[in-house]
Amino acid sequence: MEIDLFSSFQDDAGKKGIVFYYSGALSQNVIATMSDVLKQRLDNNDAKGSVTKKLFSSFIEMIQNALHYSPLVPDSSFEKIGAVAVGKTDEHFYIICGNLVDKKYVSRISEKIEHVNSMTRDEVRLAYRTQLKNEEHSQDEVSKGAGLGLLTLARDSSSAIEYSFKDVPGYENEYSELHLKTLF
Amino acid sequence: MKDLYIPRTSDSPEIDFKFSLNQLNISGEAFPEDANKFFYPVLVGLEDYLNSIDNQDVEFNFHLTYFNSASTKMLFSIFMLLNDSACSSNRIALNWHYDEEDDTIKEFGEDVNEDFPAIDYNPVVTYPA
């Protein structure tokens, strides 16, 4: 970026209501540090306590999901990456999270999200309790959280979970980039 | 038996199990990288302790302000151990502290109360300073 472009980059982020943005390598240390910064940013933005708690909960579920389940970056063989934005519109706070997924899981992930989106609030709460007692999926390597992560997002969000898959240039057959968005 | 103490970190809670006093405390936030690994020694220590006592009054002070979904599963295992012990000869009181604005932890406490009826559940609402 040219030095002159920095202020337009900042203006643009401000206009879009960006409160927090990160893109890059993921590790538990990065997540712990981000969570500290995010809490301070939300305090400064006068977010209500109940909103802050739900937003923080979803932030951790999304970014830990990216850390635990995304494949290693192609040709690096060691690194996990992800991107996350927290922002504010007139009515809502939102989180958008992006990470790589294996192409073969795309339809399965879509089905899981569609299924959770079709549930009522009470159904989500009931499903959460059922999953908590269900130990059978705890050895499932694809989603060892037994679906609790997604149910947590549905529980915390004020509307349906939005999602999309983008092609990864050069790796169209192997990977997709999953974008998830929730509102508060 | 020896008390179990694990200090709080930026992503894991303080575990302060004073087995000698029958007083068990957990506080802080729980979103460690690997919840199973973090909670394993906690569950093992708790199970050994509960197996070693008879006809005792045990107080469990729950003071977590956040726990991720993986930690929730581990907490559920803790309550299972406490409930089993309360079904035998011990009396287990669970003091459930939650922030008045925190519906999630309030409702989770209500679910725990329903799922583990042998535990004496006491909700304690706290107000932000």
Interface residues (C-beta under 8 A of the other chain):
Chain A: Q28 I31 A32 T33 S35 D36 K48 G49 S50 K53 K54 F56 S57 I60 E61 Q64 L67 R125 R129 L132 K133 S138 G145 A146 L148 G149 L151 T152 R155 D156
Chain B: S10 D11 F31 P32 E33 Y66 N68 S69 A70 T72 K73 F76 D99 E101 D102 D103 T104 E107 D111 D115 P128
